[in-house]
C-alpha cells in the first residue's frame, strides 16, 4: 500500500466519523479497545486478531496519560485497518519494519493535520514518523 493510500484512508475516516479520536473511530468500526496495566517500559500497546474473519482487539497500557494512549490507539488502529496479521509482533528493528512504518504514517495522518508539516508526510521515513509520535508520548 502506498503512503498516499494510507493517508487517504485516515483522512476519509476523520471525515466520515467527524473525529480524530482513535478510540471513537475504533468503536464505530466495532474494534474493542481494552486497557491493561503493564510497566511503561515493557508494553505500550498491541493488537490481537483472534481470527482473520473477526474484528481485532486493541490493548492499551493504562499506565500512560490520555494523550499517549490516543497515540498508541491510533497506531494500533492503523494495524487493525491496514494489516490482517493475527498479532502485530515484529522481529528486529521496528524502524525498518514496513508494517510499523504504515501504522505510524496512519497515526500521524489521523491525529494531525498533514498540511501543518513542511513536507509531505507520505515522504517521511519511519524514523521521522516515530520521532513525531514519541515526542507526544510521556514515558515518565
Buried (B, 14 or more C-beta within 10 A) or exposed (E): EEBEEBBEBBBEBBEEBEBBBBBBBBEEBEBEBEEEEBEBEEBBBBBBBEEEEEBBBBBBBEBBEEEBBBBBBBBBBBBBBBBEBBEBEEEEEBBEBEBBBBBBBBBBBBBBEBEEBEEEBBEBEBEBBBEBBEEEBEEE
